[in-house]
Amino acid sequence: MFQDDKGNASSKRFITFCGFILILIGFLSNLYFDYEVDQFIYECIMYIVLIGLGAATADKFSKKS
């Protein structure tokens, strides 16, 4: 899951997964434990995840030499 096409470890995928876990923790803590995460923190992590997914997807469609 964290490897690219060549079998090397992909830091983009790892950071994206960590960001997703943080968003999930924030969502569950807000839902079940009444702990509110600040909006700007949530949005910053969300942008990191979106950029990471975009970069990992762009690698699939980029020219291979």
PLY file of the C-alpha trace (Angstrom):
ply
format ascii 1.0
element vertex 65
property float x
property float y
property float z
element edge 64
property int vertex1
property int vertex2
end_header
0.00 0.00 0.00
2.87 2.37 0.72
5.01 1.31 -2.26
5.21 2.90 -5.67
5.26 1.07 -9.02
8.90 0.11 -8.62
8.44 -1.30 -5.12
10.11 1.61 -3.32
8.59 3.16 -0.23
6.46 6.18 -1.10
6.58 9.05 1.38
3.64 10.76 -0.34
1.39 7.80 0.33
2.60 7.44 3.91
2.04 11.13 4.73
-1.38 11.03 3.06
-2.36 7.99 5.11
-1.16 9.65 8.34
-3.21 12.76 7.48
-6.27 10.60 6.83
-5.82 8.94 10.24
-5.61 12.39 11.89
-8.81 13.50 10.16
-10.50 10.29 11.27
-9.39 10.81 14.87
-10.64 14.41 14.80
-13.98 13.33 13.36
-14.48 10.56 15.90
-13.40 12.74 18.82
-15.89 15.40 17.78
-18.65 12.85 17.27
-18.27 10.68 20.38
-16.18 12.59 22.92
-17.48 16.15 22.41
-13.96 17.43 21.73
-14.04 20.09 19.04
-11.12 20.38 16.64
-10.43 23.89 15.36
-11.65 24.44 11.81
-8.31 25.69 10.44
-6.45 22.64 11.78
-8.96 20.30 10.18
-8.78 22.17 6.85
-4.96 22.19 6.81
-4.82 18.43 7.32
-7.51 17.97 4.69
-5.47 19.97 2.15
-2.39 17.89 2.92
-4.37 14.72 2.24
-5.85 16.09 -0.99
-2.47 17.22 -2.31
-0.95 13.87 -1.34
-3.65 11.97 -3.19
-3.23 14.20 -6.22
0.54 13.73 -6.25
0.24 9.96 -5.89
-2.30 9.87 -8.72
-0.17 12.09 -10.94
2.67 9.59 -10.62
0.48 6.93 -12.22
-0.18 9.06 -15.31
3.26 10.63 -15.69
5.63 9.60 -18.45
7.89 6.73 -17.55
11.41 6.84 -18.86
0 1
1 2
2 3
3 4
4 5
5 6
6 7
7 8
8 9
9 10
10 11
11 12
12 13
13 14
14 15
15 16
16 17
17 18
18 19
19 20
20 21
21 22
22 23
23 24
24 25
25 26
26 27
27 28
28 29
29 30
30 31
31 32
32 33
33 34
34 35
35 36
36 37
37 38
38 39
39 40
40 41
41 42
42 43
43 44
44 45
45 46
46 47
47 48
48 49
49 50
50 51
51 52
52 53
53 54
54 55
55 56
56 57
57 58
58 59
59 60
60 61
61 62
62 63
63 64
